[in-house]
Every structure is written in structure tokens, then in C-alpha cells.
Amino acid sequence: MRIAVVLNGEQISAMDDGEIALIFENGKMVENMRLDQRDEHPGLYKLSQILPKNVNAVVTRSCGPPGFRLAMNKNVRLYKADGKAEDVVRKIENGELLPAREEEMGHGHHHHHHE
């Protein structure tokens, strides 16, 4: 399974704020890609840079509805998570983290914290 984790610094970030995407394959990081920034639809633009990497899943803190639909159309699952990339990848591969539903992703403007 190929999983992209969107980061800003060391933290998993919203699609809009992502600076890099780490791509993991079978639990190992295989690629570190810099995400180009654009003012118009930044999250969608960043997601569209990640999808050609043949990933099965993208981990982010939030993603707007257009990005969510784009991922669904490409059969890529989105996971909403915080924490360390390696820990989240392991949880996904172990089936401990379920893909997010569109209503859980939000628009990136309001955050709900569920501990």
C-alpha cells in the first residue's frame, strides 16, 4: 500500500497548509516531495500533485469537498489524522484507522477535536 502523508514541518497538516508529502510504501518512506503553492484552491492543487504518484491513501488534517471528491474519483482514500507520520502509516496498515467521510474532513476553516 502506498500512503502519502501531508506535512507542514514535522506535523501532519491540512491540504491547504501542506509543504511536503512523504510517500510510504509498506511502512517505509520512499519519497519526499515538495508541494508547490498556489493561491487559488491550494489544497486541491497540492492533492493533484500527489495523486499521480499512484498512492492508495492520503493522510491530512483536513481537505475541502472538491479535494475529497477528486480523491474519491481516483479511488484514493483520505485519512484524517494528527501526530507522527510513521505512527499514522502503521495504524492505517494495521487497519486501526478508518478512511474519513466527507463530512468529517471539513473545509479547513473550523476544527473539531475528538480525543
TARA-V591469 format. One record per run of one state. SS is the DSSP state (hx for helix, st for strand, lp for the rest). FROM is the first residue (numbers start at 1). LEN is the number of residues. If there is no record, write none. Layout:
((SS;FROM;LEN) (SS;FROM;LEN))
This chain:
((lp;1;1) (st;2;7) (lp;9;2) (st;11;2) (lp;13;2) (hx;15;3) (lp;18;2) (st;20;6) (lp;26;2) (st;28;7) (lp;35;7) (hx;42;10) (lp;52;5) (st;57;4) (lp;61;4) (hx;65;9) (lp;74;3) (st;77;4) (lp;81;4) (hx;85;9) (lp;94;8) (hx;102;4) (lp;106;10))
